[in-house]
Amino acid sequence: MADTGLNATAAALLGLLHDGPMTGGQLMAEAERRLGAYWTMTRSQVYRELPVLAERGYLRLGKPGPRSSQPYSVTASGKRAFGKWLAEPAGKDQVRNPVVLRTAFSSLMPKGEKKDMYEEALGYHTNALSEVREQAKNAKKEGDEAGATALDFAVGYHKAVLAWLKTAK
């Protein structure tokens, strides 16, 4: 958290709500669709942040819908806070790759398990690369240059992991 006091999850929620009111479930689905290729949020993070953002005056609660679902919309104050967050330094990357973590301890794994882990990761990243290329292509077609640029990162990430996996032993 920097000057605004917004963490990345809170900021992402404010950013997503610029498109219009959404419930927590809709925010989860939209976050997965738009950000999931390079940023993840858990349901517990989303539902923890929403009341905090509302308490700060950054979100307005709508009328409850079916099954007590409640839409949230971003307020003018929330838009200002989000704008300030965008202008802050981004901070350091946090790389969290489970295969790389296991590789660090792979001397303790049976050789066959290590090979299986790499094969599974190759399959996952090959499929993910194909999917994210398609997403980037669609974003460009729809005129979403910012989204396409962010998705280009995910393309590069999966390419880099695939290159690494081919040399990992």
N, CA, C and O of each residue as an XYZ file, in Angstrom:
676
protein
N       0.835     -1.184      0.000
C       0.000      0.000      0.000
C       0.874      1.240      0.000
O       1.878      1.308      0.710
N       0.499      2.179     -0.771
C       1.252      3.420     -0.839
C       0.426      4.562     -0.251
O      -0.379      4.343      0.655
N       0.618      5.755     -0.753
C      -0.012      6.959     -0.211
C      -1.532      6.885     -0.106
O      -2.099      7.381      0.867
N      -2.193      6.289     -1.066
C      -3.660      6.256     -1.054
C      -4.191      5.275     -0.022
O      -5.360      5.352      0.354
N      -3.364      4.365      0.437
C      -3.826      3.331      1.347
C      -4.571      2.223      0.638
O      -5.158      1.358      1.287
N      -4.556      2.235     -0.684
C      -5.216      1.181     -1.450
C      -4.229      0.062     -1.749
O      -3.123      0.306     -2.230
N      -4.640     -1.163     -1.460
C      -3.820     -2.288     -1.907
C      -4.252     -2.630     -3.335
O      -5.231     -2.083     -3.842
N      -3.530     -3.519     -3.965
C      -3.782     -3.832     -5.373
C      -5.183     -4.403     -5.596
O      -5.817     -4.092     -6.603
N      -5.668     -5.224     -4.684
C      -7.002     -5.798     -4.840
C      -8.062     -4.700     -4.789
O      -8.955     -4.658     -5.636
N      -7.966     -3.817     -3.804
C      -8.924     -2.721     -3.676
C      -8.890     -1.840     -4.923
O      -9.938     -1.458     -5.444
N      -7.702     -1.523     -5.396
C      -7.576     -0.681     -6.591
C      -8.176     -1.378     -7.810
O      -8.863     -0.741     -8.609
N      -7.923     -2.673     -7.960
C      -8.473     -3.414     -9.098
C     -10.006     -3.391     -9.056
O     -10.652     -3.250    -10.095
N     -10.582     -3.527     -7.873
C     -12.044     -3.483     -7.751
C     -12.580     -2.115     -8.164
O     -13.572     -2.028     -8.889
N     -11.927     -1.051     -7.705
C     -12.348      0.295     -8.111
C     -12.230      0.455     -9.622
O     -13.114      1.030    -10.258
N     -11.156     -0.042    -10.190
C     -10.969      0.044    -11.636
C     -12.052     -0.699    -12.396
O     -12.582     -0.191    -13.384
N     -12.383     -1.905    -11.941
C     -13.423     -2.691    -12.611
C     -14.788     -2.017    -12.508
O     -15.591     -2.089    -13.438
N     -15.045     -1.370    -11.392
C     -16.347     -0.730    -11.192
C     -16.515      0.552    -12.002
O     -17.604      1.126    -12.021
N     -15.467      1.005    -12.663
C     -15.603      2.143    -13.586
C     -16.546      1.784    -14.745
O     -17.118      2.668    -15.383
N     -16.700      0.494    -15.006
C     -17.578      0.043    -16.095
C     -19.051      0.002    -15.700
O     -19.915     -0.183    -16.556
N     -19.344      0.173    -14.412
C     -20.727      0.156    -13.948
C     -20.890     -0.713    -12.720
O     -19.973     -1.448    -12.356
N     -22.057     -0.640    -12.070
C     -22.308     -1.396    -10.838
C     -22.186     -2.904    -11.048
O     -22.564     -3.436    -12.092
N     -21.649     -3.578    -10.029
C     -21.518     -5.037    -10.048
C     -21.614     -5.569     -8.634
O     -21.266     -4.886     -7.671
N     -22.090     -6.794     -8.521
C     -22.089     -7.507     -7.245
C     -20.707     -8.118     -7.039
O     -19.873     -8.103     -7.944
N     -20.470     -8.651     -5.853
C     -19.204     -9.313     -5.591
C     -18.934    -10.462     -6.552
O     -17.817    -10.624     -7.043
N     -19.963    -11.255     -6.815
C     -19.816    -12.369     -7.758
C     -19.510    -11.897     -9.164
O     -18.681    -12.482     -9.861
N     -20.186    -10.833     -9.579
C     -19.910    -10.274    -10.906
C     -18.497     -9.704    -10.974
O     -17.826     -9.819    -12.000
N     -18.045     -9.090     -9.881
C     -16.671     -8.574     -9.846
C     -15.655     -9.706     -9.962
O     -14.648     -9.575    -10.659
N     -15.921    -10.811     -9.281
C     -15.022    -11.975     -9.385
C     -14.940    -12.464    -10.826
O     -13.851    -12.720    -11.340
N     -16.090    -12.593    -11.473
C     -16.126    -13.077    -12.854
C     -15.420    -12.097    -13.787
O     -14.671    -12.511    -14.672
N     -15.654    -10.807    -13.592
C     -15.029     -9.794    -14.446
C     -13.521     -9.730    -14.212
O     -12.749     -9.547    -15.153
N     -13.108     -9.879    -12.960
C     -11.668     -9.893    -12.656
C     -10.991    -11.084    -13.332
O      -9.899    -10.951    -13.884
N     -11.633    -12.232    -13.287
C     -11.068    -13.412    -13.942
C     -10.996    -13.204    -15.449
O      -9.991    -13.532    -16.081
N     -12.063    -12.660    -16.018
C     -12.115    -12.453    -17.467
C     -11.080    -11.416    -17.918
O     -10.340    -11.654    -18.872
N     -11.029    -10.289    -17.246
C     -10.184     -9.188    -17.712
C      -8.768     -9.221    -17.173
O      -7.837     -8.795    -17.857
N      -8.587     -9.719    -15.957
C      -7.275     -9.628    -15.313
C      -6.618    -10.980    -15.072
O      -5.415    -11.047    -14.820
N      -7.389    -12.049    -15.146
C      -6.919    -13.370    -14.744
C      -5.671    -13.877    -15.446
O      -4.977    -14.741    -14.910
N      -5.371    -13.367    -16.619
C      -4.184    -13.826    -17.347
C      -2.887    -13.354    -16.690
O      -1.823    -13.913    -16.954
N      -2.968    -12.329    -15.834
C      -1.748    -11.794    -15.217
C      -1.942    -11.347    -13.779
O      -0.976    -10.930    -13.139
N      -3.172    -11.420    -13.241
C      -3.408    -10.982    -11.864
C      -4.544    -11.802    -11.282
O      -5.579    -11.971    -11.927
N      -4.368    -12.309    -10.083
C      -5.422    -13.113     -9.473
C      -5.927    -12.457     -8.191
O      -5.194    -11.779     -7.472
N      -7.194    -12.688     -7.944
C      -7.825    -12.260     -6.703
C      -8.659    -13.423     -6.202
O      -9.283    -14.141     -6.983
N      -8.660    -13.597     -4.902
C      -9.504    -14.647     -4.339
C     -10.845    -14.051     -3.928
O     -10.970    -12.846     -3.710
N     -11.823    -14.907     -3.830
C     -13.155    -14.495     -3.395
C     -13.070    -13.830     -2.019
O     -13.716    -12.811     -1.776
N     -12.273    -14.409     -1.125
C     -12.165    -13.837      0.221
C     -11.543    -12.441      0.185
O     -11.942    -11.574      0.962
N     -10.582    -12.210     -0.694
C     -10.003    -10.874     -0.819
C     -11.061     -9.872     -1.286
O     -11.173     -8.776     -0.738
N     -11.823    -10.254     -2.288
C     -12.838     -9.359     -2.842
C     -13.876     -9.015     -1.779
O     -14.197     -7.844     -1.578
N     -14.403    -10.033     -1.097
C     -15.453     -9.783     -0.115
C     -14.921     -9.104      1.149
O     -15.697     -8.514      1.900
N     -13.644     -9.176      1.389
C     -13.038     -8.438      2.509
C     -12.885     -6.961      2.146
O     -13.091     -6.093      2.994
N     -12.528     -6.671      0.900
C     -12.273     -5.289      0.477
C     -13.538     -4.477      0.241
O     -13.552     -3.278      0.520
N     -14.597     -5.094     -0.262
C     -15.804     -4.333     -0.619
C     -16.371     -3.515      0.544
O     -16.639     -2.328      0.361
N     -16.567     -4.102      1.739
C     -17.109     -3.286      2.834
C     -16.138     -2.181      3.278
O     -16.569     -1.101      3.681
N     -14.848     -2.450      3.203
C     -13.851     -1.443      3.574
C     -13.924     -0.266      2.607
O     -13.890      0.889      3.031
N     -14.023     -0.550      1.323
C     -14.118      0.514      0.319
C     -15.413      1.307      0.494
O     -15.425      2.526      0.318
N     -16.489      0.624      0.836
C     -17.763      1.312      1.068
C     -17.671      2.199      2.312
O     -18.160      3.329      2.313
N     -17.048      1.687      3.358
C     -16.882      2.455      4.597
C     -16.058      3.724      4.364
O     -16.311      4.754      4.989
N     -15.087      3.651      3.479
C     -14.253      4.815      3.158
C     -14.970      5.807      2.239
O     -14.474      6.907      1.995
N     -16.116      5.418      1.742
C     -16.865      6.284      0.844
C     -16.464      6.146     -0.612
O     -16.832      6.983     -1.437
N     -15.712      5.101     -0.941
C     -15.260      4.886     -2.313
C     -16.285      4.109     -3.133
O     -16.256      4.141     -4.363
N     -17.191      3.413     -2.447
C     -18.242      2.643     -3.115
C     -19.591      3.002     -2.520
O     -19.697      3.377     -1.352
N     -20.612      2.879     -3.343
C     -21.996      3.069     -2.903
C     -22.694      1.719     -3.089
O     -22.517      1.041     -4.101
N     -23.483      1.355     -2.093
C     -24.230      0.101     -2.147
C     -25.556      0.318     -2.848
O     -26.250      1.303     -2.597
N     -25.903     -0.607     -3.729
C     -27.190     -0.556     -4.412
C     -28.232     -1.357     -3.656
O     -27.981     -1.833     -2.549
N     -29.383     -1.500     -4.248
C     -30.465     -2.276     -3.628
C     -30.140     -3.758     -3.694
O     -29.682     -4.250     -4.726
N     -30.375     -4.480     -2.590
C     -30.123     -5.931     -2.600
C     -30.950     -6.634     -3.667
O     -32.113     -6.301     -3.895
N     -30.334     -7.604     -4.306
C     -31.006     -8.386     -5.330
C     -31.288     -9.788     -4.831
O     -31.395    -10.017     -3.626
N     -31.408    -10.730     -5.759
C     -31.668    -12.122     -5.382
C     -30.556    -12.670     -4.483
O     -29.381    -12.343     -4.652
N     -30.951    -13.498     -3.539
C     -30.018    -14.145     -2.609
C     -29.113    -13.126     -1.915
O     -27.934    -13.391     -1.678
N     -29.663    -11.987     -1.601
C     -28.963    -10.924     -0.872
C     -27.746    -10.382     -1.605
O     -26.877     -9.769     -0.985
N     -27.668    -10.597     -2.919
C     -26.544    -10.020     -3.662
C     -26.730     -8.512     -3.699
O     -27.844     -8.012     -3.853
N     -25.632     -7.801     -3.556
C     -25.711     -6.350     -3.477
C     -24.759     -5.723     -4.488
O     -23.554     -5.973     -4.443
N     -25.288     -4.914     -5.395
C     -24.403     -4.261     -6.357
C     -23.662     -3.085     -5.711
O     -24.195     -2.389     -4.847
N     -22.454     -2.893     -6.143
C     -21.627     -1.778     -5.699
C     -21.351     -0.892     -6.902
O     -21.223     -1.378     -8.025
N     -21.262      0.400     -6.664
C     -20.838      1.316     -7.721
C     -19.771      2.237     -7.133
O     -19.781      2.540     -5.940
N     -18.867      2.667     -7.978
C     -17.769      3.522     -7.523
C     -18.281      4.956     -7.413
O     -19.026      5.429     -8.271
N     -17.873      5.636     -6.349
C     -18.258      7.032     -6.131
C     -17.205      7.953     -6.747
O     -16.149      7.496     -7.185
N     -17.500      9.244     -6.776
C     -16.525     10.227     -7.265
C     -15.262     10.174     -6.412
O     -14.151     10.289     -6.930
N     -15.436      9.999     -5.105
C     -14.289      9.876     -4.202
C     -13.467      8.621     -4.539
O     -12.237      8.645     -4.509
N     -14.162      7.542     -4.855
C     -13.483      6.304     -5.250
C     -12.716      6.470     -6.545
O     -11.612      5.947     -6.693
N     -13.302      7.200     -7.486
C     -12.610      7.455     -8.759
C     -11.358      8.302     -8.535
O     -10.325      8.065     -9.162
N     -11.451      9.295     -7.638
C     -10.268     10.113     -7.333
C      -9.183      9.268     -6.680
O      -8.011      9.373     -7.044
N      -9.566      8.427     -5.712
C      -8.586      7.563     -5.038
C      -7.928      6.615     -6.036
O      -6.720      6.385     -5.981
N      -8.725      6.072     -6.941
C      -8.184      5.176     -7.962
C      -7.202      5.925     -8.860
O      -6.134      5.404     -9.183
N      -7.558      7.140     -9.263
C      -6.660      7.955    -10.085
C      -5.340      8.225     -9.383
O      -4.278      8.186    -10.004
N      -5.411      8.501     -8.077
C      -4.174      8.715     -7.299
C      -3.350      7.427     -7.240
O      -2.126      7.454     -7.369
N      -4.045      6.295     -7.043
C      -3.347      5.012     -6.992
C      -2.620      4.744     -8.313
O      -1.483      4.273     -8.314
N      -3.278      5.044     -9.435
C      -2.650      4.840    -10.746
C      -1.370      5.651    -10.887
O      -0.427      5.215    -11.548
N      -1.332      6.836    -10.264
C      -0.177      7.733    -10.389
C       0.960      7.368     -9.441
O       2.076      7.858     -9.612
N       0.708      6.526     -8.454
C       1.752      6.132     -7.498
C       2.752      5.179     -8.157
O       2.418      4.511     -9.135
N       3.967      5.114     -7.628
C       4.908      4.101     -8.135
C       4.300      2.701     -7.962
O       3.660      2.412     -6.951
N       4.508      1.853     -8.948
C       3.895      0.526     -8.944
C       4.485     -0.410     -7.893
O       3.807     -1.339     -7.453
N       5.712     -0.190     -7.488
C       6.338     -1.085     -6.517
C       7.036     -2.250     -7.197
O       7.119     -2.324     -8.423
N       7.528     -3.143     -6.380
C       8.296     -4.292     -6.887
C       7.378     -5.432     -7.306
O       6.313     -5.642     -6.726
N       7.818     -6.166     -8.332
C       7.108     -7.375     -8.750
C       7.221     -8.430     -7.659
O       8.173     -8.442     -6.879
N       6.249     -9.296     -7.621
C       6.267    -10.430     -6.704
C       6.047    -11.692     -7.526
O       4.910    -12.045     -7.839
N       7.116    -12.358     -7.869
C       7.027    -13.571     -8.672
C       6.656    -14.729     -7.753
O       7.306    -14.961     -6.734
N       5.602    -15.451     -8.128
C       5.137    -16.588     -7.339
C       4.760    -17.713     -8.295
O       3.595    -17.851     -8.670
N       5.725    -18.500     -8.681
C       5.470    -19.604     -9.586
C       5.666    -20.906     -8.814
O       6.774    -21.171     -8.346
N       4.622    -21.729     -8.667
C       4.731    -22.938     -7.857
C       5.708    -23.972     -8.416
O       6.308    -24.724     -7.649
N       5.875    -24.021     -9.729
C       6.824    -24.975    -10.307
C       8.256    -24.540     -9.992
O       9.105    -25.376     -9.685
N       8.523    -23.250    -10.067
C       9.861    -22.753     -9.744
C      10.162    -22.991     -8.267
O      11.278    -23.375     -7.919
N       9.175    -22.766     -7.394
C       9.376    -23.030     -5.967
C       9.709    -24.503     -5.732
O      10.634    -24.823     -4.986
N       8.955    -25.394     -6.369
C       9.235    -26.825     -6.205
C      10.591    -27.197     -6.809
O      11.285    -28.075     -6.295
N      10.960    -26.533     -7.890
C      12.261    -26.787     -8.508
C      13.387    -26.464     -7.529
O      14.399    -27.163     -7.490
N      13.211    -25.409     -6.741
C      14.234    -25.039     -5.754
C      14.488    -26.171     -4.759
O      15.575    -26.272     -4.191
N      13.480    -27.020     -4.551
C      13.609    -28.140     -3.623
C      13.596    -29.486     -4.351
O      13.404    -30.531     -3.730
N      13.797    -29.455     -5.648
C      13.642    -30.676     -6.443
C      14.707    -31.735     -6.165
O      14.537    -32.894     -6.544
N      15.793    -31.355     -5.514
C      16.778    -32.377     -5.154
C      16.187    -33.360     -4.145
O      16.742    -34.436     -3.921
N      15.075    -32.993     -3.546
C      14.411    -33.863     -2.577
C      13.277    -34.672     -3.204
O      12.612    -35.450     -2.520
N      13.059    -34.485     -4.516
C      11.985    -35.200     -5.232
C      12.540    -36.405     -5.955
O      13.683    -36.386     -6.413
N      11.746    -37.453     -6.064
C      12.141    -38.545     -6.953
C      12.192    -38.014     -8.391
O      11.380    -37.174     -8.777
N      13.142    -38.505     -9.170
C      13.356    -37.987    -10.520
C      12.094    -38.051    -11.382
O      11.828    -37.118    -12.139
N      11.338    -39.094    -11.289
C      10.124    -39.234    -12.087
C       9.088    -38.174    -11.761
O       8.399    -37.689    -12.658
N       8.969    -37.808    -10.494
C       7.996    -36.781    -10.097
C       8.377    -35.425    -10.676
O       7.520    -34.655    -11.110
N       9.652    -35.152    -10.676
C      10.134    -33.885    -11.223
C       9.823    -33.803    -12.719
O       9.348    -32.777    -13.207
N      10.091    -34.883    -13.434
C       9.812    -34.926    -14.866
C       8.310    -34.740    -15.114
O       7.918    -33.989    -16.007
N       7.473    -35.420    -14.329
C       6.021    -35.297    -14.458
C       5.566    -33.856    -14.196
O       4.695    -33.336    -14.892
N       6.162    -33.225    -13.192
C       5.813    -31.846    -12.865
C       6.112    -30.934    -14.056
O       5.295    -30.083    -14.407
N       7.276    -31.112    -14.672
C       7.639    -30.288    -15.827
C       6.720    -30.549    -17.020
O       6.343    -29.614    -17.725
N       6.358    -31.811    -17.249
C       5.448    -32.142    -18.348
C       4.076    -31.508    -18.131
O       3.485    -30.962    -19.062
N       3.579    -31.580    -16.914
C       2.288    -30.960    -16.597
C       2.357    -29.442    -16.795
O       1.433    -28.841    -17.343
N       3.439    -28.837    -16.354
C       3.608    -27.389    -16.503
C       3.716    -27.002    -17.980
O       3.178    -25.976    -18.396
N       4.406    -27.817    -18.765
C       4.491    -27.548    -20.206
C       3.101    -27.540    -20.842
O       2.786    -26.663    -21.646
N       2.286    -28.507    -20.482
C       0.927    -28.570    -21.009
C       0.099    -27.363    -20.588
O      -0.600    -26.757    -21.400
N       0.189    -27.027    -19.311
C      -0.569    -25.877    -18.804
C      -0.170    -24.586    -19.516
O      -1.030    -23.851    -20.000
N       1.142    -24.308    -19.579
C       1.600    -23.046    -20.165
C       1.397    -22.998    -21.678
O       1.201    -21.919    -22.238
N       1.440    -24.135    -22.337
C       1.150    -24.171    -23.769
C      -0.308    -23.775    -24.010
O      -0.599    -22.955    -24.881
N      -1.220    -24.364    -23.233
C      -2.647    -24.023    -23.355
C      -2.915    -22.577    -22.952
O      -3.662    -21.867    -23.625
N      -2.303    -22.144    -21.850
C      -2.508    -20.779    -21.373
C      -2.012    -19.765    -22.399
O      -2.646    -18.731    -22.610
N      -0.880    -20.060    -23.036
C      -0.338    -19.169    -24.062
C      -1.319    -19.038    -25.226
O      -1.562    -17.937    -25.721
N      -1.867    -20.141    -25.649
C      -2.842    -20.112    -26.743
C      -4.064    -19.275    -26.357
O      -4.536    -18.459    -27.149
N      -4.571    -19.478    -25.150
C      -5.754    -18.744    -24.687
C      -5.480    -17.246    -24.577
O      -6.296    -16.431    -25.006
N      -4.340    -16.887    -24.009
C      -4.059    -15.469    -23.790
C      -3.739    -14.759    -25.106
O      -4.015    -13.568    -25.248
N      -3.169    -15.472    -26.055
C      -2.975    -14.877    -27.391
C      -4.324    -14.534    -28.011
O      -4.488    -13.473    -28.613
N      -5.280    -15.431    -27.860
C      -6.626    -15.202    -28.382
C      -7.289    -14.019    -27.673
O      -7.921    -13.183    -28.318
N      -7.147    -13.949    -26.359
C      -7.695    -12.829    -25.600
C      -7.087    -11.512    -26.074
O      -7.805    -10.530    -26.262
N      -5.772    -11.485    -26.267
C      -5.087    -10.260    -26.707
C      -5.576     -9.856    -28.095
O      -5.814     -8.678    -28.365
N      -5.723    -10.846    -28.966
C      -6.216    -10.580    -30.323
C      -7.621     -9.981    -30.271
O      -7.915     -9.027    -30.990
N      -8.484    -10.537    -29.427
C      -9.848    -10.028    -29.294
C      -9.871     -8.629    -28.690
O     -10.661     -7.782    -29.107
N      -9.017     -8.390    -27.720
C      -8.955     -7.057    -27.103
C      -8.551     -6.017    -28.146
O      -9.103     -4.918    -28.179
N      -7.593     -6.365    -28.990
C      -7.168     -5.436    -30.053
C      -8.309     -5.177    -31.033
O      -8.535     -4.038    -31.443
N      -9.032     -6.243    -31.410
C     -10.168     -6.103    -32.321
C     -11.233     -5.177    -31.741
O     -11.854     -4.398    -32.464
N     -11.435     -5.272    -30.425
C     -12.460     -4.472    -29.751
C     -11.982     -3.053    -29.445
O     -12.733     -2.250    -28.890
N     -10.736     -2.741    -29.806
C     -10.200     -1.408    -29.564
C      -9.713     -1.180    -28.147
O      -9.480     -0.037    -27.753
N      -9.555     -2.241    -27.373
C      -9.078     -2.130    -25.989
C      -7.554     -2.244    -25.977
O      -7.000     -3.283    -25.618
N      -6.890     -1.168    -26.371
C      -5.423     -1.170    -26.460
C      -4.767     -1.396    -25.101
O      -3.772     -2.115    -25.007
N      -5.320     -0.782    -24.038
C      -4.744     -0.956    -22.702
C      -4.839     -2.418    -22.267
O      -3.872     -2.988    -21.763
N      -6.007     -3.014    -22.467
C      -6.179     -4.425    -22.119
C      -5.269     -5.322    -22.940
O      -4.685     -6.272    -22.416
N      -5.147     -5.019    -24.234
C      -4.282     -5.813    -25.111
C      -2.831     -5.714    -24.676
O      -2.106     -6.709    -24.699
N      -2.404     -4.527    -24.282
C      -1.021     -4.347    -23.829
C      -0.767     -5.156    -22.559
O       0.279     -5.792    -22.428
N      -1.717     -5.136    -21.625
C      -1.565     -5.932    -20.400
C      -1.532     -7.423    -20.742
O      -0.750     -8.173    -20.157
N      -2.359     -7.851    -21.667
C      -2.372     -9.260    -22.076
C      -1.085     -9.652    -22.793
O      -0.673    -10.810    -22.735
N      -0.446     -8.697    -23.468
C       0.854     -8.975    -24.090
C       1.878     -9.406    -23.042
O       2.759    -10.218    -23.325
N       1.757     -8.855    -21.823
C       2.633     -9.293    -20.738
C       2.425    -10.778    -20.473
O       3.391    -11.530    -20.348
N       1.157    -11.202    -20.387
C       0.854    -12.604    -20.117
C       1.380    -13.500    -21.232
O       1.852    -14.606    -20.969
N       1.302    -13.033    -22.471
C       1.867    -13.791    -23.598
C       3.364    -13.977    -23.369
O       3.880    -15.090    -23.474
N       4.059    -12.883    -23.055
C       5.495    -12.952    -22.813
C       5.849    -13.827    -21.620
O       6.846    -14.548    -21.642
N       5.026    -13.760    -20.578
C       5.266    -14.577    -19.386
C       5.205    -16.061    -19.731
O       6.111    -16.820    -19.387
N       4.133    -16.474    -20.413
C       3.998    -17.899    -20.742
C       5.095    -18.348    -21.697
O       5.576    -19.476    -21.591
N       5.497    -17.494    -22.620
C       6.619    -17.829    -23.512
C       7.899    -18.022    -22.703
O       8.656    -18.963    -22.941
N       8.133    -17.131    -21.753
C       9.346    -17.223    -20.930
C       9.339    -18.491    -20.084
O      10.363    -19.166    -19.976
N       8.206    -18.819    -19.488
C       8.125    -20.039    -18.687
C       8.337    -21.261    -19.554
O       9.035    -22.194    -19.157
N       7.736    -21.264    -20.748
C       7.931    -22.405    -21.653
C       9.403    -22.551    -22.054
O       9.922    -23.666    -22.108
N      10.066    -21.443    -22.331
C      11.494    -21.492    -22.681
C      12.294    -22.041    -21.503
O      13.190    -22.867    -21.676
N      11.958    -21.572    -20.309
C      12.667    -22.055    -19.099
C      12.420    -23.545    -18.895
O      13.355    -24.298    -18.620
N      11.167    -23.974    -19.029
C      10.832    -25.388    -18.799
C      11.593    -26.312    -19.761
O      11.963    -27.427    -19.394
N      11.819    -25.847    -20.973
C      12.528    -26.672    -21.944
C      13.987    -26.875    -21.566
O      14.614    -27.833    -22.017
N      14.537    -25.983    -20.741
C      15.940    -26.115    -20.314
C      16.068    -26.638    -18.891
O      17.158    -27.033    -18.478
N      14.967    -26.648    -18.130
C      15.011    -27.084    -16.726
C      15.327    -28.577    -16.651
O      14.880    -29.374    -17.476
N      16.090    -28.913    -15.665
C      16.489    -30.325    -15.476
C      16.242    -30.784    -14.077
O      16.520    -31.937    -13.747
